[in-house]
Amino acid sequence: MRVRRVQVRENRGIGFEEARTMAKKEAAKFLKEPMLMSWMNRFTGQHYPDVDCCQEEGKESWEIYAESRGGNVRIEVGNSYVFIFREGGLTN
């Protein structure tokens, strides 16, 4: 998994939509059509998908969900948000 960190001024109060936009732009440096597979708001503890499908040491279910479906680019925006992307678009 490729991991990239996008630095932001934490005291600026970045919101989810802005963080997602920043993450997608960063993911586009590695993926032609980035598709968001999962995310985590570390500040609130909210994550998507909200699944309890599995556990693996050191990983949470939303991370495992994304990785098992091809998620291979992890973008961390500041200290508050994590997004996992995979290549999107149609496959033959």
C-alpha positions as CSV (number, residue, x, y, z in Angstrom):
1,M,0.0,0.0,0.0
2,R,1.3,3.4,-1.0
3,V,0.9,5.9,1.9
4,R,1.0,9.7,1.4
5,R,0.5,12.4,3.9
6,V,-1.0,15.8,3.1
7,Q,0.0,18.4,5.6
8,V,-2.6,21.0,6.7
9,R,-2.7,23.6,9.4
10,E,-4.7,21.7,12.0
11,N,-5.9,24.9,13.7
12,R,-7.7,25.8,10.4
13,G,-10.5,23.4,11.1
14,I,-10.5,21.5,7.8
15,G,-13.8,19.8,7.1
16,F,-14.5,16.4,5.6
17,E,-15.4,17.6,2.1
18,E,-12.3,19.7,1.8
19,A,-10.1,16.9,3.1
20,R,-11.7,14.4,0.7
21,T,-11.0,16.8,-2.2
22,M,-7.4,17.2,-1.1
23,A,-7.0,13.4,-0.8
24,K,-8.5,12.7,-4.2
25,K,-6.2,15.2,-5.8
26,E,-3.2,13.5,-4.1
27,A,-4.4,10.0,-5.1
28,A,-4.7,11.2,-8.7
29,K,-0.9,11.5,-8.8
30,F,-0.8,7.7,-8.6
31,L,-4.1,6.5,-10.0
32,K,-5.7,7.5,-13.3
33,E,-9.2,7.5,-11.9
34,P,-9.1,7.3,-8.1
35,M,-12.1,5.7,-6.5
36,L,-12.6,6.2,-2.8
37,M,-13.1,2.9,-1.1
38,S,-13.1,3.8,2.6
39,W,-12.3,6.7,5.0
40,M,-11.9,7.5,8.7
41,N,-12.4,10.7,10.6
42,R,-9.9,10.3,13.5
43,F,-11.4,13.3,15.3
44,T,-14.9,11.8,15.6
45,G,-14.2,8.1,15.2
46,Q,-16.6,7.9,12.3
47,H,-15.6,5.7,9.4
48,Y,-17.0,4.3,6.1
49,P,-18.0,1.6,5.5
50,D,-19.4,1.0,9.0
51,V,-18.7,-2.7,8.9
52,D,-17.5,-5.2,11.5
53,C,-16.6,-7.9,9.0
54,C,-13.2,-8.9,10.1
55,Q,-10.2,-8.1,12.2
56,E,-6.5,-8.2,11.6
57,E,-3.8,-7.2,14.0
58,G,-3.0,-3.5,13.6
59,K,-5.9,-2.8,11.1
60,E,-9.5,-1.8,11.5
61,S,-12.4,-3.3,9.5
62,W,-12.8,-0.3,7.2
63,E,-9.1,-0.6,6.2
64,I,-9.4,-4.3,5.6
65,Y,-12.6,-3.7,3.6
66,A,-10.8,-1.3,1.2
67,E,-7.7,-3.4,0.9
68,S,-9.6,-6.6,0.1
69,R,-11.3,-4.7,-2.7
70,G,-8.2,-3.3,-4.3
71,G,-7.5,-0.2,-2.3
72,N,-3.8,0.5,-2.6
73,V,-3.3,4.2,-2.1
74,R,-3.8,5.6,1.5
75,I,-3.9,9.3,1.9
76,E,-3.7,10.9,5.3
77,V,-4.9,14.5,5.5
78,G,-3.4,16.2,8.5
79,N,-4.0,14.3,11.7
80,S,-7.7,14.0,11.3
81,Y,-8.6,12.1,8.1
82,V,-7.5,8.9,6.3
83,F,-8.8,7.9,2.8
84,I,-8.1,4.7,0.9
85,F,-8.4,4.7,-2.9
86,R,-8.1,2.2,-5.8
87,E,-8.1,2.6,-9.5
88,G,-11.6,3.4,-10.7
89,G,-13.2,3.2,-14.1
90,L,-14.6,0.2,-15.9
91,T,-12.6,-3.0,-16.4
92,N,-13.0,-5.5,-19.1
